[in-house]
Amino acid sequence: MADGRGGGTLRITGAHVHFDSTRALDGVDLAVGDGEMVVLLGPSGCGKTTLLRAAAGLQPLDAGHIELDGRDLTGQRPDQRGIGLMFQDEVLFPHFDVEGNVAFGLRMAKVPFAERRRRVAEVLELVGLAGFEGRDVATLSGGEAQRVSLARALAPEPRVLLLDEPFGSLDRLLRERLIDELRPVLDQVGVTAVHVTHDHHEAFALADRIAVMASGRLLRVGTPEEVWTDPRTAQVARFLGHTNVFGSEVPPALASAAGRPDSFVLRADRIEVVVADDDADVTGDDTAQLPATVVRRRFRGDRYELRLEADVGGLTTTLDAITPHGPAVGANVKLHIGPSAVLALES
């Protein structure tokens, strides 16, 4: 919004939270820059929501600090922090219309009536719901309800907005549409954002940086391109969706084909699949060839996802490949593996 205050710099340092013997957060350090969107990505129970709740003031820290623009928020109430929170379920108040829901935080802050009306109209226009003020929330579609929830979170002009899997309950088509709409809205406002999801496609679509979490710790933080092309560990690689992940026990012939003596990933989208009787040129001297058989083929509209059994030095190894063409199940093929398909992992 033109008169919005924009974002702030959020810094979480040494955050620890224990639930009995469970370490929900185990020394988390995370800095989110002014106007940046960081996506917390990880499986259920990894600590993502606990970290969001701690930042919002809904979950006390056992140790650590939370700062906004250098101001220590650790002991402050949620309403004193300048941080907004949007949940997976829109949690709209059924006894209020759309205007009443969006204005709720403004009323709690004792914003004058005329200013509330102006702010509600402004944020509803921002989220594509201009003129919805008088609508009964029971008549809203799922997408409209989530837009109202977003408008309510943005109305008090928070410096930081925390989003806890806000699209998790929506169908895929609606989720994709709202993902496309969310980032331009937040960019227009200029708010700093932390978004939680377990879906790596959603993370890649939204994030300036992705923070991959597991067991209460941050395992990898970087831009989407950085974490995809350099996941560093097998655990991060698998969670990001890489399937051809090889740890310390690598067949020597496969290690030789990959040009790596130890842990690595073979990118499924960079393995060239050539029909065995097609003598296509190998792209370079450093490109290895492996004979393989197609054991599964899935058509995805713009690509085929293949499961292959490759002969690696006399051992059968299962590999996945993503290709623009789809040899039939049972077809004999050659796999061309060049340097661009290989991602090194830490041993």
C-alpha positions in Angstrom: 0.0 0.0 0.0 1.3 3.4 -0.8 1.3 4.6 2.8 2.4 1.3 4.3 5.4 1.2 6.6 7.0 -1.6 4.6 9.0 -4.5 6.1 11.4 -4.9 8.9 14.5 -7.0 9.6 13.6 -10.1 11.6 16.5 -11.9 13.5 16.1 -15.1 15.4 19.2 -16.2 17.4 19.8 -19.4 19.3 16.1 -20.3 19.5 15.4 -23.4 21.7 12.0 -24.9 22.5 11.4 -28.2 24.3 8.2 -30.1 24.7 9.0 -32.6 27.4 11.9 -34.6 26.0 11.3 -33.4 22.4 13.5 -30.6 21.0 11.1 -28.7 18.8 13.7 -26.0 18.1 17.4 -26.8 18.6 19.5 -23.6 18.4 17.8 -22.0 15.3 19.5 -18.9 13.8 17.7 -17.2 11.0 17.8 -13.6 9.7 15.1 -12.3 7.3 15.9 -9.0 5.5 13.6 -6.0 5.0 11.0 -7.0 2.4 12.4 -10.5 1.9 10.3 -13.7 1.8 11.9 -16.7 3.4 10.1 -20.0 3.1 10.6 -22.6 5.9 10.5 -26.0 4.2 10.4 -29.3 5.9 8.3 -32.3 6.9 5.5 -32.3 9.5 6.9 -32.1 13.0 10.2 -30.5 12.0 9.6 -27.3 14.0 8.4 -24.9 11.3 5.2 -23.9 13.0 6.9 -23.8 16.4 9.4 -21.3 15.0 6.6 -19.1 13.5 4.6 -19.2 16.8 7.8 -18.2 18.7 8.3 -15.3 16.4 4.7 -14.2 16.8 4.9 -14.4 20.6 2.5 -17.4 20.9 5.2 -19.8 22.0 7.8 -18.9 24.7 11.4 -19.6 24.0 13.4 -21.8 26.4 16.5 -20.0 25.2 17.4 -17.5 22.5 16.2 -14.1 21.2 13.9 -12.7 18.6 14.6 -9.1 17.3 12.8 -6.8 14.9 14.9 -4.0 13.5 17.2 -4.5 16.5 14.4 -4.3 19.1 14.3 -7.4 21.3 10.8 -8.9 21.2 11.5 -11.9 23.3 9.4 -11.0 26.3 6.8 -8.9 24.5 3.1 -9.8 24.0 2.0 -10.7 20.5 0.0 -7.5 20.0 3.2 -5.5 20.9 5.4 -7.0 18.2 4.3 -5.5 14.9 4.0 -9.1 13.5 1.0 -10.5 11.7 0.1 -14.2 11.4 -2.0 -16.0 8.8 -3.0 -19.6 9.6 -3.7 -22.6 7.3 -7.4 -22.4 8.2 -8.7 -18.9 7.6 -10.4 -18.8 11.1 -12.8 -16.1 10.1 -15.3 -14.9 12.7 -18.8 -16.2 11.6 -20.7 -13.4 13.4 -18.8 -10.7 11.5 -19.2 -9.8 7.8 -16.0 -9.4 5.7 -15.5 -5.8 6.8 -15.8 -6.8 10.4 -13.3 -9.6 10.0 -10.7 -7.4 8.2 -11.2 -4.6 10.7 -10.8 -6.8 13.8 -7.1 -5.9 14.5 -7.7 -2.3 13.7 -10.5 -2.2 16.3 -8.3 -3.8 18.9 -5.7 -1.1 18.2 -8.5 1.5 18.6 -8.1 2.9 15.1 -10.8 5.5 14.5 -13.9 4.4 12.5 -13.2 6.4 9.4 -9.6 5.3 9.2 -10.8 1.6 9.7 -13.2 1.9 6.8 -10.5 3.4 4.6 -8.0 0.7 5.5 -10.5 -2.2 5.0 -11.4 -0.9 1.5 -7.7 -0.5 0.7 -6.6 -4.0 1.7 -9.7 -5.7 0.1 -8.9 -4.0 -3.2 -5.3 -5.1 -2.8 -6.3 -8.8 -2.5 -8.9 -8.6 -5.3 -12.0 -8.4 -3.2 -13.1 -4.7 -3.6 -16.8 -4.3 -2.7 -16.9 -7.4 -0.5 -17.3 -5.5 2.7 -20.9 -6.5 3.5 -20.5 -10.2 2.4 -21.4 -12.9 4.9 -18.2 -15.0 5.4 -20.3 -18.2 5.1 -20.9 -17.4 1.5 -17.3 -17.1 0.5 -15.4 -19.7 -1.5 -12.2 -21.2 -0.1 -10.0 -18.8 -2.1 -12.1 -15.8 -1.2 -11.9 -16.8 2.5 -8.1 -17.0 2.3 -8.0 -13.6 0.7 -10.1 -12.1 3.5 -7.7 -13.8 6.0 -4.7 -12.2 4.2 -6.4 -8.8 4.1 -7.1 -9.1 7.9 -3.4 -9.9 8.5 -2.2 -7.0 6.4 -4.7 -4.4 7.7 -2.8 -3.4 10.8 0.4 -2.8 8.6 2.6 -5.4 10.3 6.4 -5.1 9.7 6.6 -8.9 9.4 3.9 -11.3 8.1 4.1 -15.0 9.1 2.2 -17.5 7.0 1.6 -21.0 8.4 0.8 -23.2 5.4 -2.1 -20.8 4.3 -2.9 -22.9 1.2 -2.6 -26.4 2.7 -6.3 -27.0 2.8 -7.0 -25.9 -0.8 -7.2 -28.0 -3.9 -4.2 -27.9 -6.2 -5.6 -25.6 -8.9 -6.8 -23.0 -6.4 -3.5 -23.3 -4.5 -1.5 -22.6 -7.6 -3.6 -19.5 -8.4 -3.3 -18.1 -4.9 0.5 -18.8 -4.9 0.7 -16.7 -8.1 -1.3 -13.9 -6.5 0.4 -13.8 -3.1 3.8 -12.7 -4.0 2.8 -9.5 -6.0 0.5 -8.5 -3.1 3.4 -8.8 -0.5 5.8 -7.1 -2.8 3.4 -4.1 -3.3 3.0 -3.8 0.5 6.8 -4.3 1.0 6.2 -6.5 4.1 8.8 -8.9 5.3 7.4 -12.5 5.2 8.2 -15.9 6.5 6.1 -18.7 4.9 5.8 -22.3 6.1 5.2 -25.2 3.8 6.0 -28.9 3.3 5.6 -28.5 -0.5 8.9 -27.8 -2.3 7.1 -26.7 -5.5 5.3 -24.0 -3.4 8.6 -23.0 -1.8 10.4 -22.6 -5.1 7.5 -20.5 -6.5 7.5 -18.0 -3.6 10.8 -17.8 -1.9 13.7 -15.3 -2.1 15.4 -17.8 0.1 14.5 -21.3 1.3 15.4 -22.6 4.8 15.2 -26.4 4.9 14.3 -27.7 8.4 14.5 -31.1 10.1 14.3 -32.1 13.7 14.2 -28.5 15.0 17.3 -27.4 13.0 18.0 -25.5 9.8 19.9 -27.7 7.5 20.3 -25.5 4.4 19.5 -21.9 3.7 19.9 -20.3 0.3 18.1 -19.1 -2.8 15.9 -21.7 -4.6 18.6 -22.2 -7.2 21.3 -22.6 -4.6 19.5 -25.2 -2.5 18.4 -27.2 -5.6 21.8 -27.3 -7.3 23.8 -27.6 -4.1 21.7 -29.3 -1.4 24.9 -30.3 0.4 23.4 -33.3 2.2 21.5 -36.4 1.2 18.7 -35.5 3.6 18.1 -32.1 2.0 18.4 -33.5 -1.5 15.8 -36.1 -0.9 13.4 -33.6 0.7 13.8 -31.2 -2.2 12.6 -34.0 -4.5 15.8 -35.4 -5.8 15.5 -39.2 -6.2 18.8 -40.4 -7.5 20.7 -39.8 -4.2 23.7 -41.9 -3.5 25.5 -42.0 -0.2 28.8 -43.6 0.9 27.9 -47.0 -0.5 28.2 -46.3 -4.2 28.8 -49.0 -6.8 32.3 -48.3 -8.2 31.1 -48.3 -11.8 28.4 -45.7 -10.9 31.0 -43.5 -9.1 33.2 -43.7 -12.1 30.3 -42.8 -14.4 29.4 -39.8 -12.2 33.1 -38.8 -11.8 32.6 -38.8 -8.1 34.3 -41.1 -5.5 31.7 -40.5 -2.8 28.2 -39.0 -2.1 26.4 -37.4 -5.0 23.0 -36.8 -6.7 22.2 -37.6 -10.3 19.7 -35.0 -11.5 16.8 -36.8 -13.1 16.2 -33.9 -15.6 19.9 -34.0 -16.8 20.1 -37.7 -17.6 19.8 -38.1 -21.3 17.8 -41.2 -22.3 18.6 -42.6 -25.7 16.9 -45.7 -27.3 19.5 -48.4 -27.3 19.5 -48.9 -31.1 19.8 -45.2 -31.7 23.5 -44.3 -32.2 23.1 -40.7 -31.0 26.3 -38.8 -30.5 27.6 -38.6 -26.9 27.9 -35.0 -26.0 31.5 -35.1 -24.8 34.4 -37.3 -23.7 33.3 -36.8 -20.1 29.8 -38.2 -20.7 29.4 -41.7 -19.4 27.0 -44.3 -20.9 25.0 -46.9 -19.0 22.7 -49.5 -20.5 19.2 -49.6 -18.9 15.7 -50.9 -19.2 12.5 -48.8 -18.7 10.4 -50.3 -15.8 7.9 -47.5 -15.3 6.7 -44.6 -17.4 4.4 -41.7 -16.3 3.1 -39.1 -18.6 3.0 -35.6 -17.0 1.7 -33.5 -19.9 5.0 -31.7 -20.8 7.3 -34.6 -19.8 7.7 -38.2 -19.0 9.0 -39.5 -15.7 10.9 -42.8 -16.2 12.0 -45.4 -13.7 14.9 -47.3 -15.1 17.0 -50.3 -14.1 20.6 -49.6 -15.1 23.4 -52.1 -15.5 26.2 -50.6 -13.4 29.2 -52.8 -13.5 27.1 -55.9 -13.5 24.9 -54.6 -10.7 21.3 -53.5 -11.2 20.7 -49.9 -10.0 17.4 -48.1 -10.0 17.5 -44.5 -11.5 14.8 -41.9 -12.3 14.9 -39.7 -15.4 12.7 -36.9 -16.7 12.6 -36.6 -20.5 10.5 -35.0 -23.2 10.0 -38.4 -24.8 8.8 -41.7 -23.3 10.2 -45.0 -24.4 7.8 -47.8 -23.6 8.1 -50.0 -20.5 10.5 -52.8 -21.3 12.5 -50.7 -23.8 16.2 -51.0 -23.7 17.9 -47.6 -23.6 21.2 -45.9 -22.9 21.7 -43.3 -20.2 24.1 -40.5 -21.0 25.4 -39.0 -17.8 27.4 -35.8 -18.2 28.9 -33.4 -15.5 25.8 -31.2 -15.5 23.8 -34.1 -14.1 26.1 -34.6 -11.0 25.6 -32.7 -7.8 28.3 -33.3 -5.1 27.2 -33.9 -1.5 29.1 -33.6 1.7 30.4 -37.0 2.8 
